[in-house]
Amino acid sequence: MKNRYLIVGLVLLVFFVISFLTNILGAINPNIKESFNLEFSSMGFMTLAFFSAYGIMSIPAGILVEKYKEKKIILSGFILACTGSFSFAIFPTYGLFLFSLFLIGTGMAMLQVAINPLLREAGGKENFAFYSVLGQLFFGVAGVVGPYLFVYLMEHLGDKSTSDKFILFLSGFVSENMSWVVIYWIFAAVAFIMVVVVLFVNFPNVELEDNEKIGGLEVFKNLTKNRTVIAFFIGIFCYVGFEQGVSFWISQFLEVYHKVDSETTGAAVVGNFWGFLTVGCFLGLVILKFLDSKKVLIIFSFFAFLSLTLALFGNKQMAILSFPAVGFFASIMWSVIFSLALNSVDKYHGSFAGILCTGIVGGAIVPFIIGGLSEVLDLRFGMIFNYMTLAYIFSIGIWAKPLVNNKTIGSK
Protein backbone atom coordinates (compact mmCIF):
# COMPACT_ATOMS: atom_id res chain seq x y z
CA MET A 1 0.00 0.00 0.00
CA LYS A 2 1.66 3.19 -1.24
CA ASN A 3 0.00 5.60 1.16
CA ARG A 4 0.07 3.29 4.19
CA TYR A 5 1.75 5.76 6.53
CA LEU A 6 -0.40 8.62 5.25
CA ILE A 7 -3.54 6.69 6.23
CA VAL A 8 -2.07 5.77 9.62
CA GLY A 9 -1.20 9.42 10.20
CA LEU A 10 -4.72 10.47 9.19
CA VAL A 11 -6.30 7.97 11.59
CA LEU A 12 -4.09 9.20 14.45
CA LEU A 13 -5.15 12.75 13.58
CA VAL A 14 -8.79 11.65 13.70
CA PHE A 15 -8.19 10.18 17.19
CA PHE A 16 -6.80 13.57 18.23
CA VAL A 17 -9.74 15.54 16.80
CA ILE A 18 -12.34 13.20 18.35
CA SER A 19 -10.87 13.80 21.80
CA PHE A 20 -10.39 17.52 21.15
CA LEU A 21 -14.10 17.92 20.36
CA THR A 22 -15.30 15.48 23.04
CA ASN A 23 -13.41 16.14 26.25
CA ILE A 24 -13.85 19.90 26.52
CA LEU A 25 -17.28 19.83 28.23
CA GLY A 26 -15.86 19.40 31.72
CA ALA A 27 -13.74 22.52 31.31
CA ILE A 28 -16.47 24.81 29.99
CA ASN A 29 -19.57 23.69 31.88
CA PRO A 30 -19.30 26.37 34.64
CA ASN A 31 -19.30 29.01 31.87
CA ILE A 32 -22.32 27.37 30.27
CA LYS A 33 -24.12 27.29 33.61
CA GLU A 34 -23.51 30.99 34.14
CA SER A 35 -24.32 32.10 30.58
CA PHE A 36 -27.64 30.26 30.41
CA ASN A 37 -28.47 30.50 34.14
CA LEU A 38 -28.81 26.74 34.46
CA GLU A 39 -29.56 24.51 37.40
CA PHE A 40 -27.39 21.43 38.00
CA SER A 41 -30.11 19.18 36.59
CA SER A 42 -30.21 21.18 33.35
CA MET A 43 -26.44 20.87 32.97
CA GLY A 44 -26.84 17.10 32.90
CA PHE A 45 -28.71 17.45 29.61
CA MET A 46 -25.40 18.36 27.95
CA THR A 47 -23.85 14.93 28.38
CA LEU A 48 -27.26 13.38 27.70
CA ALA A 49 -27.39 15.16 24.33
CA PHE A 50 -23.81 14.28 23.41
CA PHE A 51 -23.38 10.69 24.56
CA SER A 52 -26.89 9.53 23.71
CA ALA A 53 -25.74 9.89 20.09
CA TYR A 54 -23.20 7.12 20.74
CA GLY A 55 -25.94 4.86 22.05
CA ILE A 56 -28.11 5.55 19.01
CA MET A 57 -25.44 5.52 16.28
CA SER A 58 -22.81 2.91 17.24
CA ILE A 59 -24.54 -0.09 15.65
CA PRO A 60 -26.05 1.79 12.65
CA ALA A 61 -22.61 3.32 11.97
CA GLY A 62 -21.13 -0.18 11.71
CA ILE A 63 -23.79 -1.12 9.14
CA LEU A 64 -23.11 2.10 7.19
CA VAL A 65 -19.36 1.43 7.15
CA GLU A 66 -19.94 -2.00 5.64
CA LYS A 67 -22.22 -0.54 2.96
CA TYR A 68 -20.57 2.80 2.09
CA LYS A 69 -16.96 2.27 3.24
CA GLU A 70 -14.77 4.28 5.58
CA LYS A 71 -14.13 7.46 3.59
CA LYS A 72 -17.79 8.41 3.18
CA ILE A 73 -18.55 7.70 6.83
CA ILE A 74 -15.54 9.70 8.07
CA LEU A 75 -16.53 12.60 5.80
CA SER A 76 -20.12 12.44 7.07
CA GLY A 77 -18.91 12.41 10.67
CA PHE A 78 -16.82 15.54 10.25
CA ILE A 79 -19.57 17.31 8.27
CA LEU A 80 -22.00 16.68 11.14
CA ALA A 81 -19.44 17.92 13.68
CA CYS A 82 -18.76 21.03 11.59
CA THR A 83 -22.48 21.72 11.17
CA GLY A 84 -23.17 21.32 14.89
CA SER A 85 -20.25 23.53 15.96
CA PHE A 86 -20.88 26.22 13.36
CA SER A 87 -24.63 26.47 14.02
CA PHE A 88 -24.12 27.01 17.76
CA ALA A 89 -21.24 29.44 17.24
CA ILE A 90 -23.56 31.64 15.11
CA PHE A 91 -26.66 31.28 17.30
CA PRO A 92 -25.45 30.59 20.88
CA THR A 93 -28.70 29.56 22.58
CA TYR A 94 -29.08 26.71 25.04
CA GLY A 95 -31.56 24.76 22.91
CA LEU A 96 -29.32 24.95 19.86
CA PHE A 97 -26.35 24.06 22.04
CA LEU A 98 -27.98 20.75 23.01
CA PHE A 99 -28.85 20.05 19.36
CA SER A 100 -25.30 20.85 18.27
CA LEU A 101 -23.93 18.49 20.93
CA PHE A 102 -26.11 15.71 19.55
CA LEU A 103 -24.86 16.38 16.01
CA ILE A 104 -21.24 16.43 17.15
CA GLY A 105 -21.77 13.26 19.19
CA THR A 106 -23.33 11.52 16.18
CA GLY A 107 -20.35 12.51 14.06
CA MET A 108 -17.88 11.28 16.68
CA ALA A 109 -19.70 7.92 16.98
CA MET A 110 -19.43 7.43 13.21
CA LEU A 111 -15.72 8.26 13.30
CA GLN A 112 -15.02 5.86 16.18
CA VAL A 113 -16.59 2.95 14.30
CA ALA A 114 -14.88 3.72 10.97
CA ILE A 115 -11.27 4.31 11.98
CA ASN A 116 -10.38 1.04 13.76
CA PRO A 117 -10.74 -1.32 10.75
CA LEU A 118 -8.99 1.33 8.65
CA LEU A 119 -6.09 1.45 11.10
CA ARG A 120 -5.81 -2.35 11.06
CA GLU A 121 -5.67 -2.40 7.26
CA ALA A 122 -3.26 0.51 6.81
CA GLY A 123 -0.92 -0.30 9.68
CA GLY A 124 -1.00 -4.06 9.19
CA LYS A 125 -2.61 -6.67 11.42
CA GLU A 126 0.71 -7.42 13.09
CA ASN A 127 1.08 -3.75 14.13
CA PHE A 128 -2.55 -3.12 15.08
CA ALA A 129 -2.02 -3.30 18.85
CA PHE A 130 0.89 -0.83 18.64
CA TYR A 131 -1.01 1.67 16.51
CA SER A 132 -4.11 1.32 18.70
CA VAL A 133 -2.07 2.35 21.74
CA LEU A 134 -0.54 5.18 19.71
CA GLY A 135 -4.07 6.27 18.83
CA GLN A 136 -4.95 6.36 22.53
CA LEU A 137 -1.87 8.53 23.09
CA PHE A 138 -3.11 11.04 20.51
CA PHE A 139 -6.57 10.84 22.08
CA GLY A 140 -5.12 11.58 25.52
CA VAL A 141 -2.91 14.42 24.33
CA ALA A 142 -5.91 16.13 22.75
CA GLY A 143 -7.80 15.74 26.03
CA VAL A 144 -5.07 17.85 27.63
CA VAL A 145 -4.70 20.35 24.75
CA GLY A 146 -8.40 21.25 24.66
CA PRO A 147 -8.79 22.47 28.26
CA TYR A 148 -5.40 24.24 28.22
CA LEU A 149 -6.28 25.98 24.96
CA PHE A 150 -9.52 27.08 26.62
CA VAL A 151 -7.53 28.46 29.59
CA TYR A 152 -5.29 30.43 27.20
CA LEU A 153 -8.26 31.86 25.31
CA MET A 154 -10.14 32.89 28.44
CA GLU A 155 -7.05 34.60 29.86
CA HIS A 156 -6.36 36.63 26.72
CA LEU A 157 -9.67 37.28 24.93
CA GLY A 158 -10.64 39.97 27.42
CA ASP A 159 -7.29 41.76 27.11
CA LYS A 160 -7.96 44.74 24.86
CA SER A 161 -4.31 45.79 24.94
CA THR A 162 -3.05 42.52 23.45
CA SER A 163 -1.05 42.54 20.21
CA ASP A 164 -1.75 38.86 19.53
CA LYS A 165 -3.36 38.91 16.06
CA PHE A 166 -4.92 35.48 16.58
CA ILE A 167 -6.67 36.65 19.76
CA LEU A 168 -7.78 39.90 18.12
CA PHE A 169 -9.19 37.94 15.19
CA LEU A 170 -11.14 35.57 17.45
CA SER A 171 -12.45 38.44 19.59
CA GLY A 172 -14.46 39.66 16.63
CA PHE A 173 -16.57 36.50 16.64
CA VAL A 174 -17.81 36.47 20.24
CA SER A 175 -19.49 38.77 22.74
CA GLU A 176 -17.71 39.74 25.96
CA ASN A 177 -20.24 37.98 28.21
CA MET A 178 -20.05 34.70 26.24
CA SER A 179 -16.42 34.58 25.18
CA TRP A 180 -16.28 30.81 25.82
CA VAL A 181 -18.30 30.28 22.63
CA VAL A 182 -15.04 30.94 20.75
CA ILE A 183 -14.07 27.30 21.33
CA TYR A 184 -16.95 26.25 19.06
CA TRP A 185 -15.71 28.51 16.28
CA ILE A 186 -12.41 26.66 16.60
CA PHE A 187 -14.21 23.30 16.58
CA ALA A 188 -16.07 24.28 13.40
CA ALA A 189 -12.81 25.32 11.72
CA VAL A 190 -11.02 22.12 12.76
CA ALA A 191 -13.88 19.90 11.54
CA PHE A 192 -14.02 21.81 8.21
CA ILE A 193 -10.26 21.39 7.71
CA MET A 194 -10.63 17.66 8.37
CA VAL A 195 -13.37 17.45 5.71
CA VAL A 196 -11.01 19.03 3.18
CA VAL A 197 -8.11 16.76 4.20
CA VAL A 198 -10.18 13.58 3.98
CA LEU A 199 -11.54 14.57 0.55
CA PHE A 200 -8.03 14.60 -0.93
CA VAL A 201 -6.81 11.32 0.61
CA ASN A 202 -7.15 8.03 -1.28
CA PHE A 203 -8.40 5.32 1.07
CA PRO A 204 -7.48 1.64 0.83
CA ASN A 205 -10.13 -1.01 0.30
CA VAL A 206 -10.74 -2.45 3.77
CA GLU A 207 -11.91 -6.04 3.97
CA LEU A 208 -13.58 -6.63 7.30
CA GLU A 209 -12.77 -9.90 8.99
CA ASP A 210 -15.67 -12.14 10.01
CA ASN A 211 -15.35 -11.15 13.68
CA GLU A 212 -15.44 -7.45 12.74
CA LYS A 213 -18.66 -7.57 10.72
CA ILE A 214 -22.00 -6.46 12.09
CA GLY A 215 -24.33 -9.45 12.11
CA GLY A 216 -28.02 -9.57 11.30
CA LEU A 217 -30.96 -8.93 13.60
CA GLU A 218 -31.07 -12.56 14.70
CA VAL A 219 -27.46 -12.35 15.90
CA PHE A 220 -28.24 -9.31 18.04
CA LYS A 221 -31.31 -11.03 19.50
CA ASN A 222 -29.22 -14.03 20.50
CA LEU A 223 -26.49 -11.87 22.01
CA THR A 224 -28.89 -9.77 24.07
CA LYS A 225 -30.19 -12.99 25.66
CA ASN A 226 -26.66 -13.87 26.79
CA ARG A 227 -26.02 -12.92 30.44
CA THR A 228 -22.31 -12.40 29.78
CA VAL A 229 -23.08 -9.92 27.00
CA ILE A 230 -25.48 -7.99 29.23
CA ALA A 231 -23.01 -7.99 32.13
CA PHE A 232 -20.21 -6.52 30.03
CA PHE A 233 -22.57 -4.01 28.37
CA ILE A 234 -23.31 -2.74 31.88
CA GLY A 235 -19.54 -2.70 32.52
CA ILE A 236 -18.88 -0.38 29.56
CA PHE A 237 -21.92 1.70 30.58
CA CYS A 238 -20.48 2.07 34.09
CA TYR A 239 -16.94 2.87 32.91
CA VAL A 240 -17.94 5.66 30.52
CA GLY A 241 -20.44 6.88 33.10
CA PHE A 242 -17.70 6.97 35.74
CA GLU A 243 -15.20 8.69 33.42
CA GLN A 244 -17.69 11.41 32.45
CA GLY A 245 -19.37 11.50 35.85
CA VAL A 246 -16.04 12.66 37.29
CA SER A 247 -14.45 14.69 34.48
CA PHE A 248 -17.63 16.59 33.57
CA TRP A 249 -18.13 17.91 37.11
CA ILE A 250 -14.50 18.58 38.17
CA SER A 251 -14.36 22.27 37.32
CA GLN A 252 -17.82 22.94 38.75
CA PHE A 253 -16.96 21.07 41.97
CA LEU A 254 -13.74 23.03 42.48
CA GLU A 255 -15.59 26.31 41.91
CA VAL A 256 -18.45 25.48 44.30
CA TYR A 257 -16.46 24.02 47.21
CA HIS A 258 -13.00 25.59 46.88
CA LYS A 259 -13.70 28.89 45.04
CA VAL A 260 -11.33 27.89 42.23
CA ASP A 261 -11.49 29.96 39.03
CA SER A 262 -13.19 27.63 36.54
CA GLU A 263 -11.71 29.39 33.49
CA THR A 264 -8.11 28.88 34.60
CA THR A 265 -7.27 26.44 37.41
CA GLY A 266 -10.51 24.47 37.10
CA ALA A 267 -10.08 23.94 33.36
CA ALA A 268 -6.40 23.04 33.89
CA VAL A 269 -7.36 20.33 36.39
CA VAL A 270 -9.71 18.86 33.79
CA GLY A 271 -6.81 18.85 31.34
CA ASN A 272 -4.63 17.15 33.95
CA PHE A 273 -7.31 14.50 34.42
CA TRP A 274 -6.99 13.51 30.75
CA GLY A 275 -3.21 13.87 30.87
CA PHE A 276 -2.88 11.48 33.80
CA LEU A 277 -5.32 9.10 32.12
CA THR A 278 -2.96 9.01 29.13
CA VAL A 279 0.12 8.39 31.29
CA GLY A 280 -1.75 5.64 33.12
CA CYS A 281 -2.42 3.85 29.82
CA PHE A 282 1.30 3.33 29.26
CA LEU A 283 2.02 2.22 32.80
CA GLY A 284 -0.96 -0.10 32.52
CA LEU A 285 0.54 -1.71 29.40
CA VAL A 286 3.66 -2.58 31.38
CA ILE A 287 1.72 -3.90 34.38
CA LEU A 288 -0.47 -6.06 32.12
CA LYS A 289 2.69 -7.86 30.99
CA PHE A 290 3.21 -9.04 34.58
CA LEU A 291 -0.29 -9.35 36.07
CA ASP A 292 -3.57 -10.85 34.94
CA SER A 293 -5.92 -8.15 33.62
CA LYS A 294 -8.60 -9.03 36.20
CA LYS A 295 -6.17 -8.34 39.04
CA VAL A 296 -5.07 -5.07 37.42
CA LEU A 297 -8.70 -3.99 37.13
CA ILE A 298 -9.29 -4.70 40.83
CA ILE A 299 -6.15 -2.82 41.91
CA PHE A 300 -6.78 0.23 39.73
CA SER A 301 -10.47 0.35 40.74
CA PHE A 302 -9.51 0.31 44.42
CA PHE A 303 -7.07 3.21 44.05
CA ALA A 304 -9.58 5.11 41.90
CA PHE A 305 -11.98 4.79 44.85
CA LEU A 306 -9.37 6.20 47.24
CA SER A 307 -8.47 9.06 44.88
CA LEU A 308 -12.11 10.02 44.35
CA THR A 309 -12.68 10.02 48.12
CA LEU A 310 -9.72 12.38 48.65
CA ALA A 311 -10.96 14.61 45.83
CA LEU A 312 -14.50 14.86 47.20
CA PHE A 313 -13.74 15.18 50.91
CA GLY A 314 -10.20 16.61 51.05
CA ASN A 315 -9.09 20.24 51.10
CA LYS A 316 -8.52 22.42 48.04
CA GLN A 317 -4.98 21.27 47.27
CA MET A 318 -5.91 17.66 47.83
CA ALA A 319 -8.83 17.96 45.41
CA ILE A 320 -6.66 19.61 42.74
CA LEU A 321 -4.18 16.71 42.96
CA SER A 322 -6.65 13.86 43.49
CA PHE A 323 -8.98 14.46 40.54
CA PRO A 324 -6.15 13.85 38.03
CA ALA A 325 -5.21 10.78 40.07
CA VAL A 326 -8.72 9.43 39.41
CA GLY A 327 -7.98 9.79 35.69
CA PHE A 328 -4.72 7.90 36.15
CA PHE A 329 -6.41 4.92 37.81
CA ALA A 330 -9.30 4.97 35.32
CA SER A 331 -6.82 4.67 32.46
CA ILE A 332 -6.83 0.90 31.97
CA MET A 333 -10.53 0.29 32.66
CA TRP A 334 -11.90 0.70 29.13
CA SER A 335 -9.34 -1.52 27.44
CA VAL A 336 -9.43 -4.22 30.13
CA ILE A 337 -13.24 -4.39 30.26
CA PHE A 338 -13.50 -4.43 26.47
CA SER A 339 -10.87 -7.15 26.06
CA LEU A 340 -12.35 -9.27 28.86
CA ALA A 341 -15.73 -8.93 27.17
CA LEU A 342 -14.59 -10.02 23.70
CA ASN A 343 -12.48 -12.82 25.20
CA SER A 344 -15.56 -14.12 27.03
CA VAL A 345 -17.45 -15.10 23.85
CA ASP A 346 -16.24 -17.32 21.02
CA LYS A 347 -18.08 -15.71 18.07
CA TYR A 348 -20.01 -12.69 16.81
CA HIS A 349 -17.30 -10.29 17.99
CA GLY A 350 -18.32 -7.57 15.53
CA SER A 351 -21.91 -7.54 16.74
CA PHE A 352 -20.81 -7.83 20.37
CA ALA A 353 -18.44 -4.86 19.91
CA GLY A 354 -21.36 -2.86 18.51
CA ILE A 355 -23.43 -3.67 21.60
CA LEU A 356 -20.51 -2.73 23.87
CA CYS A 357 -20.02 0.62 22.08
CA THR A 358 -23.71 1.32 22.61
CA GLY A 359 -22.84 1.19 26.32
CA ILE A 360 -21.04 4.50 25.81
CA VAL A 361 -24.49 5.98 26.46
CA GLY A 362 -23.46 5.66 30.13
CA GLY A 363 -21.59 8.91 29.56
CA ALA A 364 -24.99 10.50 28.98
CA ILE A 365 -26.93 8.94 31.84
CA VAL A 366 -24.54 9.08 34.81
CA PRO A 367 -23.65 12.82 34.66
CA PHE A 368 -27.39 13.50 34.17
CA ILE A 369 -28.21 11.53 37.33
CA ILE A 370 -25.47 13.37 39.22
CA GLY A 371 -26.96 16.67 38.08
CA GLY A 372 -30.40 15.65 39.32
CA LEU A 373 -29.08 14.51 42.70
CA SER A 374 -27.06 17.72 43.02
CA GLU A 375 -30.19 19.74 42.44
CA VAL A 376 -32.07 17.96 45.23
CA LEU A 377 -29.16 17.79 47.70
CA ASP A 378 -25.73 19.14 46.69
CA LEU A 379 -22.98 18.49 44.13
CA ARG A 380 -20.74 16.53 46.50
CA PHE A 381 -23.57 14.13 47.32
CA GLY A 382 -24.42 13.87 43.63
CA MET A 383 -20.85 12.87 42.75
CA ILE A 384 -20.99 10.10 45.36
CA PHE A 385 -23.10 8.28 42.74
CA ASN A 386 -19.79 7.60 40.95
CA TYR A 387 -19.02 5.05 43.67
CA MET A 388 -21.83 2.85 42.36
CA THR A 389 -20.39 2.67 38.85
CA LEU A 390 -16.90 2.12 40.27
CA ALA A 391 -18.17 -0.73 42.46
CA TYR A 392 -19.53 -2.53 39.41
CA ILE A 393 -16.21 -2.07 37.57
CA PHE A 394 -14.42 -3.52 40.61
CA SER A 395 -16.76 -6.52 40.58
CA ILE A 396 -15.87 -7.37 36.97
CA GLY A 397 -12.38 -8.28 38.16
CA ILE A 398 -14.00 -10.85 40.46
CA TRP A 399 -16.67 -12.51 38.30
CA ALA A 400 -15.26 -12.27 34.76
CA LYS A 401 -14.36 -15.68 33.29
CA PRO A 402 -12.68 -15.04 29.93
CA LEU A 403 -12.06 -17.96 27.56
CA VAL A 404 -8.61 -16.48 26.92
CA ASN A 405 -6.51 -14.68 29.55
CA ASN A 406 -4.07 -11.90 28.67
CA LYS A 407 -0.56 -13.21 28.11
CA THR A 408 1.92 -12.25 30.84
CA ILE A 409 5.67 -12.72 31.12
CA GLY A 410 6.30 -16.27 32.30
CA SER A 411 2.84 -17.55 31.34
CA LYS A 412 2.44 -20.46 28.96
N, C-alpha and C positions, 0 to 999 in steps of 0.2 A: 504494500500500500504506500503510494508515493507521499501522501499528505498525512501519514500516520501521526507524526508528532504535532502537526498543526491541529488535528482533531482532538488529540489528548489535551493540548494547550487550551483549546476552545472549551472542552468539557470542564477543565479546572477553573476556567474563567466563569463558566456558568455556575459552578459550585459557589464561587466567591459572590456573584451577584445575587443568587438565591438568599444567601445569608445576609448580605448587605440590606436587602429589601425586607427581610423577615424579622431580624432580631433587633430592630430599632424601637419597637413599641415600648419596651420596658424603660427606655431612656426618655421618651417624649410624653409618656402618659400623664405626668403631673401638669405639663403645659396644656394638654388636651382637656384635662379636668377643669383647669382654670379658664381657658378660652370659651368653653361651652357650658360652664357652670354645672358640671355633672356631679351626680352622687356616685358613690363607690359601685353600686349595682349597675348603673348605666355604663361605667367604664368597662365592666365585664363583657358588654356587648361587642367591644373591639376585638377581643380574641375569639369570641363566638363567630363574628363575621368572617374573620380571617381563616381560622383553622377548620371551620365547618366546611369550607371549600375543599380541604383535603379529604374529609370524610365523604363528600359527595363525588369528587372527581378522580380519586385514586384508581378505582377499578375501571371506570369508563376511559380514563386516559390510557390505560394499558391496552384496551381494545382499539382505541384510535391509533396508537403507535403501530400495532400489528397491521392495521388497514392502510394508514397513510404515511407511515415511516417517520423516522426521527426528525428530519429537517422541518417538515411542515408543523409537527407538534411543538417543536422548540420555538419556531417563529410565532405560532399562535400564542404560546405562553408569554413571550415577551411583548407581543402586541396587546394582550389583555393587561399585563402589568403596566405598560406605557399608558394605555387608555385610562386605567384606574387612577394612576398617579397624576396624570395631566388634568383629568376632570376635577379632582379635588383641589389641585393647586390653583385652578382658575376660579372655582366656586367652593371656597372652604366653609362648608356647612356640615353639621354633625351627621345629618342623614346621608349626605353624599359621601362623607368620610367612611361610614360603615359600608356603603355600596362599593366604594373604591377598594376597601380592604378585601371584600369578597372577590372582586375581580383580580386583584393582585394575588390573593391566595389560590384562586383557580389556576392562574398562570404558573405559579410556583409548583403546584401539584403536578401539572402537566410536564414541567421541566424535570422534576424529580424522577418521574417514571421513565422519561425518554433517555436520560443521559447515562444511566448505568449500563444497559446493553451496548450503547455506543462506545462507552469507555472500554468495555470488555473486548469489543471488536477491534478498536483502534490500537489499544495498548497491548493486546495479545492476552489470551486466557492465562498464560503462565505469569503475567505481570499484573493481573487484575487486582489481587489483594494489595499490592504495593501502591498502585494508582488510586485505589479506593481510599487508602489511608491518606495519600497525598491530597485527594479531594477533600477529606475531612479537615486537613490542615488549612486549605484555602477557605473552607467554610468557617472555621474557627477564627482565622485572621480577619475575615470580613466582619464577624460578630464583634470584634474589638474595634475595627476601623470605623464602623457606623456610629457608635456612641461617642467616640473621641472626635470624629468629624462634627457631630452635633454640638459637642462642647465648644469646639473652636468657632463654629458659626455663631453660637449664642453669645460668646464672649466678644465677638468683633462686629456683628451686624449693627449693634446699637452705637458703635463708635463713629460719630460723624466726622471726626478728624483723621480717620484712617486714610492711608494712601494706597491700600491694597485694592487693585483694580478688580480682582475677582469678587471681593466683598462688596465693593461699590456697585458692581454689575448685579449681584444677587439682591441687593437692597431695593432695587427698583421693582422687584417682583412681589414683595410682601409688605404688609402693613406693620407698623411698629408694635401693635398689641398682639399680633399673631405671627411673629417672625419665625417661629418654629416650622411654619408651613413650607419654608424654603427647602427643607429636606425632601419634600415631595416633588418640587421642581427638579431637584437633582436626581431623584428616582426616575422621573419621566425621561430625563435626558439620558441616563444610563441605559434604561430599557430600550429607548429609541436607537442608541448606538449599537446595542446588541442585535437589534433587528437588522440593521444595515450590515453588520459583520457576518451574521449567519447567512444572509442572502448571498454573499459572495464566496462562501465556503462550499466546496464540493464534498458531500458526505458519502461515506462508504455504504455499501449494501450490507445491512446487518441481518444475519440469519439467527433468529432466536432459537435457543436450544429448547428441547421439550419441556424442561423444568422451569423455563422462563416464560412460557406462553400462558396467556390467560385462558382458562378452560371455559366450557359452556355452562349454562345455567344449572345443569344437573350436578356438575362438579362442585359448584358453590353450595348447592343444597346439601350435598353429602358432607362437605367440610364444616358447614355451620352446625351440623349435628354431632360433630366430633368434640368431645369435652376438652381435649388437648388444644385444639384450634381456638376454642372460646377462651380458655384460660390464658393463652398467650396473646390473644387479641386484647384482653383486659390488661395484660402486662404492658403492651405498647401504649394503650390508652393511659395507664397510670404513669408511665415514664414521661410521655410528652406533657401530660397534665402537670406532673411534678416540676419538670424543667420550666414550663411557662408559668406555672403557679408561683414559682419563686422569682424568676427573672423579670416577669411582667410587673411585679409589685415592689421590687427592690427600691427604686428611686422614690416612689410614693411613701414607702415605709420609713425611709431615712428622713424624708422631709417632715412627716407627721410626728415621729417620736424623737428625732435627734436634731431637728431644725437644719438639716443639711440642704444646701442649695441644689435643687434638682437639675438645674441646667449645667452645672459644673461637676461638683463632687458626686452627686447622685448618678448622673449619666456615666461618669467615669467608672463608678463601681459596677454598673451594668456591663460596661465594656470589659472590666476585669473578670467578671463572672464568665463571659465567653472566652476570654483569654486563658483563664485557668482550666476551663473545660477542654480547651485545645491541648494544653500541656499535659493534662491528665490522660488524654487519649494515647499519647506516646509512652508515658510511663505504664499505662495499662497494657500496651502491646508487649512490653518487656515482662511484666508480671504474669501475663497469660502464657508465657513460654515456660513458666516454672510452676504455676498453680492451675488447678482445674477452674474453669470459668464460673462454675456454680459457687465455689469458695470465694473467688474474687468478687462476685456480685454481692455475697453476704457481707464481706469485709467493707467494701466501698459503700454499701447501703448503711451500714452501722455508723461509719464516720460521717456520712452525709447527714444522718440523724443528729449526731453531736454538733456538727457545724451549724445546722439550721437552728438548733436550740440556742447556741451561743449568739447567733445573729438576731434571733427574735427576743431574747431575754437579757442579753448583755448590754454593756454601755455603748456609746457612740463608736469609739475606736474598735471595739470588739465586733460590732455589727459591720463596719466598713471592711474589716479583714475576713470575717466569717462568711459573708455572702459569696465572695469569690471562691472560698473553700468549698462551699456547697457545689459550685460548678465543677470544681476539680473532681470531687467524689462522684458526681453524676456522669462523668465523662465516658465511662465504659458501659453504662447501663443499656443504652440503645443497642450497641453492637452485640453485647452478650445476650440480651433478651432475644434479639432477632435471630442470632445464630442458634441459640438453644431451641427456638421455635422451629426453624427449618430443619434442624437435626432431629426433631422429635416426630417427624412424619417421613414416610418413605416415597411419597409421590405427590403430584399436584403442587409443586413448589411455587410455580408462577401464580396460580390462583391463591394459594395460601399467603404469598407475599402481598398480593393485592388486598386481601382481608386485613393483614397486619398493618399495611399503610393506611387503611381506613381508620385504624385505631388512633391515628394522629389527631383525630377529632377531639381526643382528650385535651389537647392544647386549647380547645375552644371551651370545653365544659368546665374544667377545674378552675381556671381564673374567674369564670363567670360565677361559679358557686362561692368562691372566696369573696368576690365583690358583694354578693347578696348577704353573706354572713357578716361582712364588715359594716354593711349598712344597718343591720339589726343590732350588732354588738359593737365591735371595733375591728380595725385592720389586723392587729396582732392576733386576735382570736380567729379571724377569718383565715389567716395564713397557717394556723395550726392544722387546718384541713389537709395541708401537704403531708402531714404525718401519715394519714390514711393511705395515700398513694404510695408513699415510701415503704410502708409496712407490707403492702402487697408485693412490691418489687423485692423486698427482703425475702418474702416467702417463696418466691420463684427459685431462689438458690437452694431451698430445702426440698420442694416437691418435684422439680423438673427431672425428667428421666429421658434424656436424649438417647437416640439410637447410636449416635456417634459423639464421643467426647472430644474436646479440643486437644490437639497433640501438644504435649509438654516435653521439655528436655528430660531424657531418661525414660520416657514412656515407650511402650512397644507399639 
